[in-house]
Amino acid sequence: MRQADSALGPLQLVISWGMLNRLRKVWEDDWGIPRTEADHLLSTIAGYAALGPDAEPPHLILGGTGVVALRDAEDAHVLDVAVAGRANLLVTSNFKDFLNYRIDVREEGQIAIYHAPRHQVVIVHAYRAAQWLREGWILIPPGPSG
């Protein structure tokens, strides 16, 4: 069995059923993956979430609250899930779509911080996150005032 850890310590996948449903739609409609295969893959991803140290299943997040002001509703949902799941990192290759008034960009196209009430989420490009997890360190450049 794969261990849910890295050089930084234990890892917990934070994901929602809404995110998994969107992934199913892309796989089936855009990529032509048969539903039975998509179901198996989605079940595997949901299972990985339960393997983490907190054994968290995919979260149920109620949408439409308008808390996160992003242009794309799917990206707003992803950020909502990260905040609700108290994620430390939101890893994405779609960095520019997460920029809004509460985002503190630390390195253009690579690192930003979303300031939610009582919680912060570091939004990081997938390549940088992989490097951090492999090497066991996170380097967040200081903000404009730091």
Secondary structure, 3 states (H helix, E strand, C coil): CCCCEECCEECCCCCEHHHHHHHHHHHHHHCCCCHHHHHHHHHHHHHHHHHCCCCCCCECCCCCCCCCCCCCHHHHHHHHHHHHCCCCEEEECCHHHHCCCCEEEEECCCEEEEEECCEEEEEEEHHHHHHHHHHCCCCCCCCCCC
